Amino acid sequence: MNASNNQTVQITPKKAEKTTLSAAQKRFNSLTKKIDAERNRLIEWQEITQTYNQKLSSEYEPQLNKFIDIKSQLIFLLDEAYDSRAFNKTDKQKIHYIICEHTQELIAEFDREELKPIFNKYNDFDYDEMLTESQAEISDLMKEIVENMFNIELDEDLDFSSPEELHAHLQDKLREKMDSDQKTQAQEPVKERKKTKKQLENELRQQEEEALALQSVREVYRKLAAALHPDREQDLDERLRKTELMQRVNAAYSKKDLLMLLEMQLEIEQIDAKHLTQIADSRLKYFNKILKEQLEELNHEVDQIEDRFRIMLNMPYYVSLSSPKQVIQSLNRDINSVKQESKLLKTQLEWFHDPATLKAWLKQFKIPKKADQG
C-alpha cells in the first residue's frame, strides 16, 4: 500500500479576479490539507508496522532466543561449579546470588521450565507454589478492582488467567445487572425532565445538519456512480476499468470518505478546480462537517498505532514519536545490542568452562551492597 499520489483537493481563487477565499473555503482547504497529510502518515505507519513485525520475527526474536539459550547454559554451568570443591565459600555466595538473580526471569518471561529445579535449589520456596500464590493474590486484586469499577459481584472460582473467560463472565454479570436495573426502573414512577425549547431546537438543528452532511456525500457518490457504472459499457477493457474505479468509489462511500470521492471526481474529470471554486458556502458547510469527522477518525487510527508502539518500546504515553521510521531505528538498535550481548556472553561461557578462569572472574565480581545486606 503506497501513499496517495493524488494532489490535495484545494479551492483557489481565479487569478484574473482579485478575490479572497471565504471562511468556509479556507476551512475546506485547511481540512483537506490536514486529511491528506494524516492519511499519508497512516499509510506510512501501516507499512512500517508490517516491516517492524517482519524484522521482529526474522531478526530480533532469533537473536534473543540465542541469547537466552546461552544465558541458560551459563546458569547450568554455575550450578555445577557451586557443587564443585574447587570453589570456596565466598565463590559460592557469589554463584548463589547470580543464579537467584537470573533464574526467575528466565522461567517467567522466557518459559525456561528446565531451570525450575535450579530455582528451587537456591531458594527457600518452590517456584510453582510461589507462582500459584502470586496468581491468587493478583486474581483477588483484579476481582476487587473489577467489582468496584462495575458495581457487580463476580464468582469466587472465576479464572482470571483466561481473558476469554473473564470477558464472557463479565458480560453475563453486566447483562444481569442491566436487567435488574431495568426491572427496578420499571417499578418506579418515571420522572422525565422536560427539555427546554432551546434544547429541542438545538437537537433538531443538529439532526438536520447531520442529514444534510450525509446527503452531500450521497450526491457526490451518485454522480460518480452514474458516470462509472460498468454495466452500461460494451467495451470489455472500459468495463474492467470502470469496475475497478467503482470498487474504489464504493469503498470510499462506505467510509464516508468525502475527500477520496472528490479526488475521484477530479481524476475522471467529472469536476475541475473551477467547479470547486463555485461550490456555495452553504454546501461547503456540510462538506466541512464531514471532512472534520474524517480527520478525527484518521487521527484516532494513527494514535492507536502509535500507542501500541509506545507500549512495545516502553515509552510513556505522553512522549511523541517523531516519525514511523523511529521505531525501526529503535528495533535495529535492539537487534544490534542483543547480538553484541550474545557474542560477549558466549565468549564468557567458553572461558568459564575452565574453573580457574571462572574463579578469577568471581574474585573480581562484587555482590551489590543492597543484595548483600538483604
C-alpha positions in Angstrom: 0.0 0.0 0.0 1.6 3.2 -1.1 1.0 6.8 -0.1 -1.6 8.7 -2.1 -0.2 10.3 -5.3 -3.3 12.4 -5.7 -2.9 16.2 -5.4 -4.6 17.7 -2.4 -8.0 19.0 -3.2 -7.9 22.7 -2.8 -10.0 25.7 -3.7 -8.1 28.5 -5.3 -9.4 31.9 -6.4 -9.3 32.9 -10.1 -6.1 34.7 -10.9 -8.0 37.2 -13.1 -10.2 38.1 -10.2 -8.8 39.8 -7.2 -10.9 37.9 -4.7 -10.1 36.2 -1.5 -11.4 32.9 -0.2 -14.4 32.9 2.2 -14.1 31.5 5.7 -15.8 28.2 4.5 -13.4 27.9 1.6 -10.4 28.5 3.8 -11.8 25.9 6.3 -12.2 23.4 3.4 -8.7 23.9 2.2 -7.3 23.5 5.8 -9.2 20.3 6.4 -8.3 18.7 3.0 -4.6 19.5 3.6 -4.6 18.0 7.1 -6.5 14.9 5.9 -4.1 14.4 3.1 -1.1 14.7 5.4 -2.7 12.4 8.1 -3.8 9.8 5.5 -0.2 9.6 4.2 1.0 9.3 7.8 -1.4 6.5 8.5 -0.3 4.6 5.3 3.4 5.1 6.4 2.6 3.7 9.9 0.8 0.7 8.4 3.8 0.0 6.1 6.2 0.4 9.0 4.2 -1.9 11.2 4.4 -4.6 8.6 8.2 -4.1 8.3 8.6 -4.0 12.1 6.7 -7.3 12.6 8.8 -9.0 9.9 12.1 -7.8 11.4 10.9 -8.7 14.9 10.1 -12.3 13.9 13.0 -12.9 11.4 15.9 -10.9 13.2 15.2 -9.8 16.7 13.4 -12.9 18.2 16.0 -15.5 16.8 18.8 -13.3 18.3 17.0 -13.0 21.6 16.4 -16.8 21.8 20.1 -17.4 21.1 21.0 -15.0 23.9 18.5 -16.8 26.3 20.0 -20.2 25.3 23.5 -19.1 26.2 22.3 -17.5 29.4 20.5 -20.7 30.4 23.7 -22.7 29.7 25.6 -20.3 31.9 23.2 -21.0 34.8 23.7 -24.8 34.4 27.5 -24.2 34.4 27.4 -22.1 37.5 25.2 -24.7 39.2 27.8 -27.4 38.5 30.5 -25.0 39.8 28.6 -24.5 43.0 28.8 -28.2 43.8 32.5 -28.4 43.0 35.1 -28.4 45.7 37.3 -26.1 43.5 35.3 -23.1 44.8 35.3 -21.7 48.3 32.5 -20.3 50.4 32.9 -16.8 49.1 32.8 -18.0 45.5 29.7 -20.0 46.2 28.0 -17.0 47.8 28.5 -15.1 44.6 27.4 -18.0 42.4 24.2 -18.3 44.6 23.5 -14.6 44.1 24.0 -14.7 40.3 21.7 -17.8 39.9 18.9 -16.3 42.0 19.1 -13.1 40.1 18.5 -14.7 36.7 16.6 -17.9 37.0 13.2 -16.4 37.9 13.3 -14.1 34.9 14.3 -16.9 32.5 11.5 -19.1 33.7 8.7 -16.4 34.0 9.5 -14.4 30.8 11.1 -17.0 28.5 9.4 -20.3 29.6 12.7 -22.0 30.6 10.9 -24.7 32.6 14.1 -26.7 32.8 15.5 -24.2 35.2 12.8 -24.8 37.8 14.9 -27.4 39.8 17.8 -25.0 39.9 15.5 -22.1 41.1 14.1 -24.4 43.9 17.6 -25.5 44.9 18.8 -21.9 45.6 15.6 -20.5 47.1 13.6 -21.4 50.3 10.4 -21.9 48.3 9.1 -23.9 45.3 8.7 -21.9 42.1 5.3 -23.4 41.2 4.0 -22.8 44.8 5.3 -19.2 44.6 3.6 -18.8 41.2 0.3 -20.1 42.5 0.3 -17.8 45.5 1.2 -14.8 43.3 -1.5 -15.6 40.8 -4.0 -15.9 43.6 -3.0 -12.5 45.0 -3.3 -10.9 41.6 -6.7 -12.6 41.0 -8.0 -11.2 44.3 -6.8 -7.7 43.4 -8.3 -7.8 39.9 -11.6 -9.2 41.3 -11.8 -6.3 43.8 -10.9 -3.7 41.1 -13.5 -5.1 38.6 -16.2 -5.4 41.2 -15.7 -1.8 42.4 -15.5 -0.5 38.8 -18.7 -2.0 37.6 -20.6 -2.4 40.9 -21.1 -6.2 40.4 -20.2 -9.4 42.2 -18.0 -11.9 40.4 -18.0 -15.7 41.0 -15.3 -16.8 43.5 -14.0 -19.6 41.2 -13.5 -17.3 38.2 -10.2 -17.9 36.3 -8.5 -14.5 35.9 -5.7 -16.1 33.9 -8.1 -16.6 31.0 -9.0 -13.3 29.3 -11.8 -15.0 27.3 -13.4 -16.5 30.4 -13.1 -13.2 32.3 -14.7 -11.3 29.3 -17.6 -13.7 28.9 -18.3 -13.8 32.7 -18.1 -10.0 32.9 -20.6 -9.6 30.0 -23.0 -12.1 31.8 -22.8 -10.2 35.0 -23.3 -6.8 33.3 -26.4 -8.1 31.5 -27.8 -9.4 34.8 -27.2 -6.0 36.4 -28.8 -4.2 33.4 -31.9 -6.5 33.5 -32.1 -5.9 37.3 -31.8 -2.1 36.9 -34.4 -2.1 34.2 -36.9 -4.0 36.3 -36.3 -1.7 39.2 -36.8 1.4 37.0 -40.0 -0.1 35.5 -41.4 -0.4 39.0 -40.6 3.2 39.9 -42.6 6.1 38.5 -40.7 7.7 35.6 -40.0 11.4 36.1 -38.9 12.8 32.8 -37.3 16.2 32.9 -38.9 18.2 30.2 -36.4 19.7 27.7 -36.4 23.4 27.1 -37.5 24.9 23.8 -33.9 25.9 23.1 -32.6 22.3 23.8 -35.2 20.9 21.4 -34.3 23.4 18.7 -30.6 22.6 19.1 -31.3 18.9 18.8 -33.4 19.4 15.7 -30.8 21.6 14.1 -28.0 19.1 14.8 -30.1 16.3 13.3 -30.8 18.4 10.2 -27.2 19.3 9.8 -26.1 15.6 10.1 -28.7 14.6 7.5 -27.7 17.4 5.1 -24.0 16.5 5.5 -24.7 12.8 4.7 -26.8 14.0 1.8 -23.8 16.0 0.4 -21.7 12.8 0.4 -24.6 10.8 -1.2 -24.8 13.4 -4.0 -21.1 13.1 -4.9 -21.4 9.3 -4.8 -24.4 9.3 -7.1 -22.7 11.4 -9.7 -19.7 9.1 -9.6 -21.9 6.0 -9.8 -23.8 7.4 -12.7 -20.6 8.1 -14.6 -18.8 4.9 -13.7 -21.5 2.2 -13.7 -19.7 -0.7 -15.6 -22.9 -2.5 -16.8 -23.5 0.3 -19.4 -20.2 -0.3 -21.1 -20.0 -2.5 -24.2 -16.2 -2.4 -24.5 -14.6 -5.1 -22.2 -11.5 -3.0 -21.3 -13.5 0.0 -20.4 -15.9 -2.1 -18.4 -13.0 -3.5 -16.4 -11.6 0.0 -15.8 -14.9 1.3 -14.6 -15.4 -1.8 -12.4 -12.1 -1.1 -10.6 -13.0 2.6 -10.3 -16.4 1.8 -9.0 -14.9 -0.5 -6.4 -12.8 2.4 -5.1 -15.9 4.7 -5.1 -17.9 2.1 -3.1 -15.1 1.7 -0.6 -14.8 5.5 -0.1 -18.6 5.9 0.3 -18.8 3.1 2.9 -16.2 5.0 5.0 -17.9 8.4 4.3 -14.5 9.4 2.8 -15.7 12.6 1.1 -12.2 13.7 0.2 -11.5 10.5 -1.7 -14.8 10.9 -3.6 -13.9 14.4 -4.6 -10.4 13.3 -5.7 -12.0 10.6 -7.9 -14.3 13.3 -9.4 -11.2 15.2 -10.3 -9.4 12.0 -11.5 -12.2 11.2 -14.0 -12.5 14.9 -14.9 -16.1 15.0 -13.7 -15.3 18.2 -11.9 -12.4 20.6 -12.1 -10.8 23.4 -10.0 -13.3 25.9 -11.3 -16.2 23.7 -10.1 -14.7 23.6 -6.5 -14.5 27.4 -6.5 -18.2 27.7 -7.4 -19.4 25.5 -4.6 -21.7 27.6 -2.4 -20.6 28.3 1.2 -23.9 26.8 2.4 -22.9 23.5 0.8 -19.3 23.7 1.9 -20.5 24.0 5.5 -21.7 20.4 5.2 -18.7 19.3 3.3 -16.5 20.7 6.1 -18.6 18.9 8.8 -17.9 15.5 7.1 -14.2 16.4 6.5 -13.8 17.3 10.2 -15.2 13.9 11.2 -12.9 12.2 8.7 -9.9 14.0 10.1 -10.8 13.0 13.7 -11.1 9.3 12.6 -7.7 9.4 10.9 -6.2 11.0 14.0 -7.7 8.2 16.1 -6.3 5.5 13.9 -2.8 7.0 14.0 -3.0 7.4 17.7 -3.9 3.8 18.2 -0.9 2.6 16.2 1.4 5.0 18.0 0.1 3.8 21.4 0.8 0.2 20.5 4.4 1.1 19.6 4.9 3.2 22.8 3.9 0.1 24.8 6.3 -2.2 22.9 9.1 0.4 23.2 8.4 1.0 26.9 7.7 4.7 26.2 5.4 6.9 28.4 2.1 7.7 26.7 2.9 11.4 26.6 6.2 11.0 24.6 5.7 11.9 20.9 7.0 9.5 18.2 8.8 11.9 15.8 8.3 9.6 12.8 7.3 6.0 12.0 10.9 5.4 11.0 11.9 6.0 14.6 10.5 2.6 15.7 12.5 0.8 13.0 15.7 2.6 14.1 14.9 1.6 17.7 14.4 -2.1 16.7 17.6 -2.1 14.7 19.4 -0.8 17.8 17.9 -3.6 19.9 18.9 -6.2 17.3 22.5 -5.0 17.3 22.5 -4.8 21.1 21.3 -8.3 21.7 23.8 -9.6 19.0 26.6 -7.9 20.9 25.4 -9.3 24.3 25.1 -12.8 22.8 28.6 -12.6 21.5 30.1 -11.4 24.8 28.1 -14.0 26.8 29.1 -16.8 24.5 32.8 -15.9 25.0 32.3 -15.7 28.7 30.6 -19.1 28.7 33.6 -20.6 26.8 36.0 -19.1 29.3 34.0 -20.3 32.4 34.4 -23.9 31.4 37.9 -23.5 32.8 37.4 -23.5 36.7 40.5 -21.3 37.1 39.1 -18.6 34.8 35.7 -18.7 36.5 37.3 -18.5 39.9 39.4 -15.5 38.8 36.2 -13.8 37.4 34.3 -14.4 40.6 37.2 -12.9 42.6 36.6 -9.6 40.7 32.8 -9.8 40.9 31.1 -7.8 43.7 27.6 -8.5 45.0 25.7 -5.2 45.2 25.5 -3.9 48.7 21.7 -3.9 48.9 21.6 -7.6 47.9 24.5 -8.4 50.3 22.6 -6.7 53.2 19.4 -8.5 52.3 
